[in-house]
């Protein structure tokens, strides 16, 4: 039976892999903006960059973040079990963890980058507290129910993927000028100018940019929660059913699931990427990314069934152990490279070189994380989070000193 320590290594490795995919997908947003990434014709990129953009859209975009989401739900259950063993209040401690993520998410999105996901994770964590002590079967039923609802909405054409939402929110005649203005501000603006633009201006429905309202932001946040909540629940279900315990005995199962989900996900995402229109385009754009996410999860678990190969995954594990710190660090590095208060390369580097940059940044994170963990047990943000969650004004009772302890 695989030890608890080995199981944690597997989870850390999968989390580290997801951070590479997240960086590759987010690189398009760092370079071209939240809306510009779907309108590459505005930037007049080369044909090879168009091909690379299709590759990234199919392989990484939409399929990396769900892995992170899955593991977040998984860790919620594991942390709850750990708190319970230590005799600490489970829901109160997890609630404090959610508050920390909300605060960090607000700071991240307000002062650094609009692509933050921590705020949404923090809000959803509060909703998920009701599932922490629920049976695995109950959690699975709720997850399947939400998946069916989302699948039904996609089939009816009410959810058409990112590009469909983009076209519905904005008038195409004014979207291009908006993206051009975004490029101007982000590539040459000061920190204050970029912050003001990011937090207050959004794609217009009329002829001029409009102020974003709190209600609209809140509605979009709720929609995002609805979309990602099934993945959280399935992660919680996986933890309760101990999916990654005794991985060596499940190699055949992991291999079958990895092949099935990867092939299915790539086919659906490929169709959604290249199809002009139709119901299946929207369905593939919603279901495909999640299928591919599970394929990657099971593929990584399969790699851990090979004892001789595990040592080669230490780099992924190191990044995964410092996932929160590395996620924020990716933002700091990339905004410095692309925004006007840094090197101002917004919209100029190109998709292919951006992908190469992703590999370079992630490699540095692998090396840095590995050597950092040789001297410290947790990352800076992980340390603050842990201190906040376990902080209490109550005085701890002193343990009685036993004779054996004195001797």
Residue pairs with C-beta under 8 A, 6 or more apart in sequence:
1 245
1 246
2 245
2 246
2 247
2 248
6 247
6 304
7 242
7 244
7 245
7 247
9 304
9 310
9 313
9 317
10 244
10 247
10 300
10 301
10 304
11 71
11 74
11 75
11 244
11 320
12 316
12 317
12 318
12 320
12 321
13 300
13 303
13 304
13 313
13 316
13 317
13 320
14 67
14 71
14 296
14 297
14 300
14 301
14 316
14 320
15 67
15 68
15 71
15 319
15 320
15 323
16 315
16 316
16 317
16 318
16 319
16 320
16 321
16 323
16 366
17 67
17 296
17 300
17 316
17 320
18 64
18 65
18 67
18 68
18 71
18 296
19 68
19 319
19 320
19 323
19 326
19 327
19 330
19 362
19 365
20 64
20 316
20 319
20 358
20 362
21 59
21 60
21 63
21 64
21 65
21 67
21 296
22 64
22 65
22 68
22 327
22 330
23 330
23 358
23 361
23 362
24 56
24 59
24 60
24 64
24 355
24 358
25 56
25 60
25 61
25 62
25 64
25 65
26 115
26 330
26 334
27 56
27 334
27 354
27 355
27 357
27 358
28 37
28 53
28 56
28 61
28 351
28 354
29 37
29 114
29 115
30 113
30 115
30 334
30 335
30 337
30 338
30 354
31 37
31 338
31 345
31 346
31 347
31 349
31 351
31 354
32 40
32 43
32 179
32 183
32 346
32 347
33 179
33 182
33 183
33 186
33 346
34 114
34 115
35 166
35 170
35 175
35 178
35 179
35 182
35 203
36 42
36 43
36 179
36 182
36 183
36 347
38 162
38 163
38 166
39 166
39 175
39 176
39 179
40 49
40 50
40 53
40 351
42 176
42 179
42 180
42 183
43 183
43 347
45 53
45 350
45 351
46 350
48 352
49 350
49 351
49 352
50 351
52 351
52 352
52 355
53 351
54 273
54 274
56 351
56 355
57 269
57 273
58 266
58 269
58 270
58 273
59 266
59 292
61 289
62 162
62 269
62 285
62 288
62 289
63 265
63 269
63 288
63 289
63 290
63 292
63 293
63 296
64 293
64 296
65 117
65 228
66 228
66 231
66 289
66 290
66 293
67 293
67 296
67 297
68 117
68 323
69 121
69 228
69 231
69 232
69 235
70 231
70 232
70 234
70 235
70 238
70 293
70 297
71 235
72 121
72 125
72 232
72 235
73 128
73 231
73 232
73 233
73 234
73 235
73 236
73 238
73 239
74 235
74 236
74 238
74 239
75 235
75 239
76 94
76 125
76 128
76 132
76 232
76 235
76 236
76 239
77 132
77 235
77 236
77 239
77 240
78 239
79 93
79 94
79 97
80 90
80 94
80 132
80 133
83 89
83 90
83 93
83 94
84 90
88 390
90 132
90 133
91 129
91 132
93 389
93 390
94 125
94 129
94 132
94 389
95 125
95 126
95 129
96 388
96 389
96 391
97 125
97 385
97 388
97 389
98 122
98 123
98 125
98 126
98 129
99 122
100 122
100 384
100 385
100 388
100 389
101 118
101 119
101 121
101 122
101 125
102 118
102 119
102 122
102 123
103 122
104 118
104 122
104 324
104 328
104 381
105 116
105 117
105 118
105 119
105 120
105 121
105 122
106 119
108 116
108 118
108 119
108 328
108 331
109 116
109 119
110 195
110 199
111 195
112 328
112 331
112 332
112 335
113 198
113 331
113 335
114 198
115 331
118 327
119 221
120 221
120 224
120 225
120 228
123 221
123 225
124 225
124 228
124 229
124 232
127 225
127 229
128 232
128 233
128 236
131 138
131 139
131 142
131 233
131 236
132 236
135 240
136 237
136 240
136 241
139 233
139 236
139 237
139 240
140 233
140 234
140 237
142 233
143 230
143 233
143 234
143 237
144 230
146 226
146 229
146 230
146 233
147 230
150 159
150 226
150 227
150 230
150 286
151 283
151 286
151 287
153 159
154 160
154 282
154 283
154 285
154 286
154 287
155 279
155 282
155 283
156 279
157 279
157 282
159 165
159 282
159 286
160 168
160 281
160 282
160 285
161 272
161 281
161 282
161 285
161 286
162 285
163 285
164 282
164 285
166 175
166 203
169 203
169 205
170 178
170 203
170 204
170 205
171 204
171 205
171 206
174 203
174 204
174 206
174 207
174 208
175 203
178 203
178 204
178 209
181 209
182 197
183 346
183 347
185 193
185 194
185 197
185 340
186 194
186 197
186 338
186 339
186 340
186 346
186 347
187 338
187 339
187 340
187 344
187 345
187 346
187 347
187 348
188 340
188 344
189 197
189 339
189 340
189 341
190 340
190 341
191 339
191 341
193 340
194 339
194 340
194 341
199 212
200 211
200 212
201 209
201 210
201 211
201 212
202 209
202 210
202 211
202 212
202 216
203 209
204 210
230 290
231 290
231 293
238 244
243 301
244 301
244 304
247 254
247 301
247 304
247 305
248 305
248 307
250 301
250 305
251 302
251 305
254 298
254 299
254 301
254 302
254 305
255 302
257 294
257 295
257 298
258 295
258 298
258 299
258 301
258 302
259 295
260 295
261 291
261 292
261 294
261 295
261 298
262 292
262 295
262 296
262 299
263 295
264 288
264 291
264 292
264 295
265 288
265 289
265 290
265 291
265 292
265 293
265 294
265 295
266 288
266 292
267 288
268 283
268 284
268 287
268 288
268 291
269 284
269 285
269 288
269 289
269 292
271 280
271 281
271 284
271 288
272 280
272 281
272 282
272 284
272 285
272 288
275 281
275 284
300 316
303 309
303 310
303 313
304 310
304 313
314 370
315 366
315 367
315 369
315 370
316 366
318 366
318 369
318 370
318 372
318 373
319 326
319 362
319 365
319 366
319 369
321 369
321 373
321 378
321 379
321 382
322 369
322 372
322 373
322 378
322 379
322 382
324 379
324 381
324 382
324 385
325 379
325 380
325 381
325 382
326 365
326 369
326 379
328 381
329 365
330 361
330 365
333 361
334 361
335 342
336 342
336 343
337 343
337 345
337 357
338 344
338 345
338 346
338 349
339 346
340 346
349 357
369 379
372 379
378 386
